[in-house]
C-alpha cells in the first residue's frame, strides 16, 4: 500500500534522495537473518540527525502510518520487518561517534554505529565496549533488543552498559533518559524501559555507553569433552566456583563439525568449551589454572591455548561464525534460531533435554551457548519451503521455551520477542504482559511504533 | 479524615488487630529519619501475605483511598509519609526468607525482611547480600528507592541485584516480573521499572535477589589527607586505575570530629578515606598495595588497617553511624540530608563547590560519600523550628543538585525523590518527567499509590 501523498511529499521534501520507494530499497528491508519474512515496507528513509527523526515520526504520527526502526538488520525474531507496512527508518547513516570521555570511561554514539566500528574507534584509548552478540550489530539495535553475547558473563548485557539515551517519542517529542552518573534514584528508570523495548516505545537517536579498560592480559583456550553433559556440568561448576570468566562458550559436536568443514578448524567432533580470561598476568594465570582443574574433573581433553592476539581473534571469529558455518551443514537451509536462558543449576538438564527433543524430531539442530549465564541457542536447520519441517522446528523451540519457564527461566535470554516469540509472552508474564500493553498504549496510543511485535493485541 | 466506614469494616474483618486507627500507631507512621514531616495516615495495616495485600489494595481502590507502603521507615525524602492521608501499609510483618537457592546464588524474600536479617540468615551458606545503604532498611524499601550505599562501587545497586518481583498492582491484580535466569530479553523490563518507583506503581510483595560469594579475604583501612581536594582526587585516580575497590568512602574533617566525639574514634580532624578490598589473599594484597601507592601520591598519612573481623565491623559501624554522630554535633538538630551523583571526573570540583556553598551559608554540614561511584551527601544540621535555617539548607541542597545536573550528573544517586526533590524533576528530566507521569496514569489511573510523590501533577 503506497504512503498517503501528503506524507510522501513531506518526507521527500525533508530528505531528498534519503527517502525511497524503489523496489530494491524496500526489498532490502524485507530481509531477515533468520526464517522470518514479511512484505517490504512502503518506503525507506535514512535520517542523519535526531531532528530529522523527530520530524519523520511527527509526520507519520499525523498520517497514522507505522514506523519500524532498522539498525544493521541482524536481529533474529523478525524485529525489524514491516508486517503492517509503513516506513522503515534505516538508522545506518546515523553512524557518528559523538564523544569519547576516556576519564569517565564513557562514549556517546548515534544509534547506527556498529559495535566493531566503535571498538575500532576506541582502540587507541585503552578502552573497549564489551557487549558482543557475534553479529556486527548496530548499537541502537543492540540496545533495543537488550543484546548480550559471549562476554555478558563478565561485563553484563546492554541493560548494564547503557547509561543514557536520547529518544524520539511516538508524537515526535525528544526526551533524554538517564545521566552520565554511575547511578541515579531520580524517578522511573526510563533508560531501562527503552532498552529491550524493540522500538515499540520510541526511537533511540543517541546512546551513552559504559566502556571498560582493555584487560592487561588475555588468555583463551578451547577444550573437548566426552559428552554434552560433561561439558555443561563443567560450566555450572566453574560459575559456582566464582572464577571470573570473561567468556565461557559451549559448542556441541555438530558445531565442531561445522567449524571443521567451513571455518578451517581441526577439532575432534565432540562437545567443546571455548573460554577466555581477562585480568592481570597473575590473576589470569590463577583463573586459568583453577578452570583447568575443574575441567579436568569433568574429563576435558585436548586443551588448545590461543597465545597470540591473532590466534585469539581466529578463535572468536570461528565462534562468531557458528551460525553461518552451521547453516552450511545443509545446503539451502534457513535457520529457525531460538534461545532460552535458565538458572545455572538448571542448565545441564535443559541442554540435555533440548538435544533429545531435536534428535526425536529428526532435525539437524546444532546447540551453542553463552552458557556462563545459562543462555543457550539451537540453530534448527530447515528447508524454507518445507512447512512441515518449519512447524517441527518451531515445536522444538516452543518446548525449549516452555521447559525454560518451568524451571524459572526465560523464553529468550538475548534474541528478544519480535514476532517469533510473541505467542509465548502470556505464558511467561501472565497479567504482566497486559501491564506492558498498558505502558505501550500510554506512550504510543496510535500504535505506530513497530506495531504487531511483542505486545498483546489492543482491545 | 477517618476512612469510609465500609473500608474500615472490610479491613477490620480481613485483618483483625492488624488494622489500627489508634493515635499511637498512626503517629509512629508520621515520623521520618529526616526533617520531612506530614500528618499521620488515617489507618495502619500490617498484612502478612500477598493475598492480604491484594485484598487491601482492591478495597482501597474501590473506595478511592490512598495507600502508602512502609518498610523500616528509614527513607530520607519523605517517601513513606501519608501527605494525602489514607492507609499506611506497614510491611514489617512480611518478614520471611522464603527460599535460599545457594547453587544459583539467589534468595527469595518477603519485602519486610531487613538487609541485616537476611545476612544473618545467609551466614552459614558462604553467600551474602551486598547492598548496604547504612540503615538497616527493609529489602522492599531498598528496592523501591533503588538504594545502594557503600558497596555499590563493587556489587552494584538494587537495580543490579533484583532479579524478579511479585507486585500487587493498583487494582489488586498480582503480577510477577523477571525470572531466575541471569538475563532476559522477553519484553519490557518491568522489574527495572518497579525498582526505584517508590511505591507509586505497585506494592512489592516478594523479591528474588542475587547473592554473592563471601570474599575469601577482606582488608579494610582508613587514611587521612591534608585537604578535601586531595582525598577526592585520590578517589578519582583510584577508580580510573581500575582497582576493583569493594568500598571507598569519603568523610570530611567535621565527620571525623563527630566520630571522635560520638563513636569512640581518635582520628585526626582531617578528611579521610575508608577503603575495603575483597578477593583472594593474593589479589587483596595486590589491590591494597596499588591503592597505597596512589594514596601516597595524594599525600595520604596515618594508614590504619583493620585486620580482624571485629576491627572491620567497628570501622563500618562507625561509618554507618555517621548520620547520627553528625546529628549529635548540634544538640536538637534535624538533618536536611541530600545526595547527588556526578561522573567521576567531575567529583573533585563538585565536592569542593558543595563545601564552599555550605561554608558560605554559615551552616554546619558534614560531607560524606560513596565516592567510588561519584555519589556524595551533605548532612545539613538545622534547628527544626528555624524556618530561615531550613530554607538556607534547602537552598544549598538545590545548588548541589543543579550543579550535578550541569556536569551530567543526577539530583540523587540513592536517596530518591519522595517529596523532597520533586521540584527538581523537571530540571533533570524535561519532557521525560511527563513520560513518567503517563506511565503512572496508565498503571494507577486513580492515583491511589503513594500520591503526591515524585511525579508531575495530573492535568
Interface residues (C-beta under 8 A of the other chain):
Chain A: X101 X103 X104 X105 X106 X145 X146 X147 X148 X152 X157 X159 X160 X169 X173 X174 X175 X176 X177 X179 X180 X181 X182 X183 X184 X185 X186 X187 X188 X189 X190 X192 X193 X195 X196 X197 X201 X213 X236 X240 X242 X280 X282 X283 X286 X341 X342 X343 X344 X345 X373 X374 X375 X404 X405 X408 X409 X410 X411 X412 X413 X414 X415 X416 X417 X421 X425 X428 X429 X430 X431 X432 X433 X435 X436 X438 X439 X441 X442 X443 X454 X455
Chain B: X101 X103 X104 X105 X106 X145 X146 X147 X148 X152 X157 X159 X160 X169 X173 X174 X175 X176 X177 X179 X180 X181 X182 X183 X184 X185 X186 X187 X188 X189 X190 X192 X193 X195 X196 X197 X201 X213 X236 X240 X242 X280 X282 X283 X286 X341 X342 X343 X344 X345 X373 X374 X375 X404 X405 X408 X409 X410 X411 X412 X413 X414 X415 X416 X417 X421 X425 X428 X429 X430 X431 X432 X433 X435 X436 X438 X439 X441 X442 X443 X454
